Amino acid sequence: MKTILSAIALSGALLFSALSVADEAPLVSVNINQASAGEIAEVLQGVGQARAEAIVAYREEHGPFTDADALTEVSGVGPATINNNRARIVVE
């Protein structure tokens, strides 16, 4: 019985350890002033190909974004999308 409990405890510790490592994976970012629509769609959560194309079209028409919050000027991109991706968005 003691061996079974030890095995269960070890399994739980290994699982928790693996989950912790997954949470610490490097965060990928994207420069919204240089990236293609495909790159934007791949990196930003909640932004599909059509919305990424709208971001690129807006950038081409109006010039580079000054900060992440400027993305709200693009139709369909709201504060929640920006806040969910703030660490992924680079503006250079």
C-alpha positions as CSV (number, residue, x, y, z in Angstrom):
1,M,0.0,0.0,0.0
2,K,2.8,2.4,0.9
3,T,4.5,1.7,-2.4
4,I,1.3,2.5,-4.3
5,L,0.9,5.8,-2.5
6,S,4.5,6.6,-3.2
7,A,4.0,5.9,-6.9
8,I,0.9,8.1,-7.0
9,A,2.7,10.9,-5.3
10,L,5.7,10.6,-7.6
11,S,3.4,10.6,-10.7
12,G,1.6,13.7,-9.4
13,A,4.9,15.5,-8.8
14,L,6.2,14.6,-12.3
15,L,2.9,15.8,-13.9
16,F,3.0,19.1,-12.0
17,S,6.7,19.6,-12.9
18,A,5.9,19.0,-16.6
19,L,3.0,21.5,-16.5
20,S,5.3,24.1,-14.8
21,V,7.9,23.7,-17.5
22,A,5.2,24.1,-20.2
23,D,4.0,27.4,-18.6
24,E,7.6,28.7,-18.7
25,A,8.0,28.2,-22.4
26,P,9.3,31.3,-24.2
27,L,6.6,33.7,-25.3
28,V,6.7,34.4,-29.0
29,S,6.2,38.0,-30.0
30,V,5.4,39.7,-33.3
31,N,6.3,43.2,-34.5
32,I,3.0,44.5,-35.8
33,N,4.7,47.1,-37.9
34,Q,6.7,44.6,-39.9
35,A,5.0,41.2,-39.7
36,S,3.0,39.6,-42.5
37,A,-0.7,38.8,-41.9
38,G,0.3,35.1,-41.6
39,E,2.8,35.9,-38.8
40,I,0.3,38.0,-37.0
41,A,-2.4,35.4,-37.2
42,E,0.0,32.7,-36.0
43,V,1.3,34.6,-32.9
44,L,-1.7,36.6,-31.6
45,Q,-4.4,34.7,-29.8
46,G,-7.9,35.4,-31.1
47,V,-6.7,36.9,-34.3
48,G,-7.4,34.9,-37.4
49,Q,-6.1,35.4,-40.9
50,A,-8.9,37.8,-41.9
51,R,-8.3,40.1,-38.9
52,A,-4.5,39.9,-39.4
53,E,-5.0,41.0,-43.0
54,A,-7.1,43.9,-41.8
55,I,-4.2,44.9,-39.4
56,V,-1.7,44.8,-42.3
57,A,-4.1,46.8,-44.6
58,Y,-4.6,49.4,-41.9
59,R,-0.9,49.7,-41.4
60,E,-0.2,50.1,-45.1
61,E,-2.9,52.8,-45.4
62,H,-2.2,54.7,-42.2
63,G,1.4,54.0,-41.5
64,P,3.0,52.2,-38.5
65,F,1.3,51.7,-35.2
66,T,2.6,53.8,-32.4
67,D,1.7,51.4,-29.6
68,A,-0.3,48.2,-29.1
69,D,-3.4,50.1,-28.1
70,A,-3.5,51.7,-31.6
71,L,-4.7,48.3,-32.9
72,T,-8.1,49.3,-31.6
73,E,-8.3,51.5,-34.7
74,V,-8.6,48.3,-36.8
75,S,-12.2,47.1,-37.1
76,G,-12.8,44.0,-35.0
77,V,-9.8,44.4,-32.7
78,G,-10.8,45.5,-29.3
79,P,-9.2,46.1,-25.9
80,A,-9.7,42.5,-24.8
81,T,-7.7,41.2,-27.8
82,I,-4.9,43.6,-27.1
83,N,-4.8,42.9,-23.4
84,N,-4.7,39.1,-24.1
85,N,-1.8,39.6,-26.4
86,R,0.0,42.6,-24.9
87,A,3.1,40.5,-24.1
88,R,3.2,39.2,-27.7
89,I,2.8,42.6,-29.4
90,V,6.0,44.4,-30.3
91,V,6.0,47.9,-31.9
92,E,9.2,49.0,-33.5
